Amino acid sequence: MRIGHGYDVHRFSSDTSRALWLGLVEIPGAPGLEGHSDADAVTHALCDAILGAANLGDLGRHFPDTDETWRAAPSSLFLERVVSLASEAGFSVESADITIVAQSPRLAAAMPLMSEGLSARTKCLVSVKATTTEGLGAIGRSEGIAATAVVLLKENP
């Protein structure tokens, strides 16, 4: 068994046409996050946790923001590739737990959909929850959104 931890943060974009994607779910009526890809901080944190547990580096190593291939890419592609890389390294994702840190928008209605989609792609239970910073710091000032993820990988027989 291996444990991995991931963290990602993105600021809100000034581009009002940019969609907000979190945990593979589009959040309607909310400003999008700034980033080279779709800036899905939740999925990026999960990917980094999987990569870390498998000792495969980080998301930037596999999907660098200097590579135009990944501009505006959906994070579902990243997650599918990361799960495949972990499998090739001899591991499967056993479970994952994600915490979204955001002052806004409210995410309670979307979290079950996030859990469902992430669970389907990792083939295990992915728990998704959220918290605020009670108005403290950049997240508390609603400048962006952060996410942390912890995963447990199991060595394949």
Secondary structure, DSSP 4 states (H G I P E B T S, - for coil): -EEEEEEEEEEBPS-TTPPEEETTEEETTSPPBPSSS---HHHHHHHHHHHHHTT---HHHHS-TT-GGGTT--HHHHHHHHHHHHHHTTEEEEEEEEEEE-SSS--TTTHHHHHHHHHHHHTSEEEEEEE--TT-HHHHTTSEEEEEEEEEEEE--
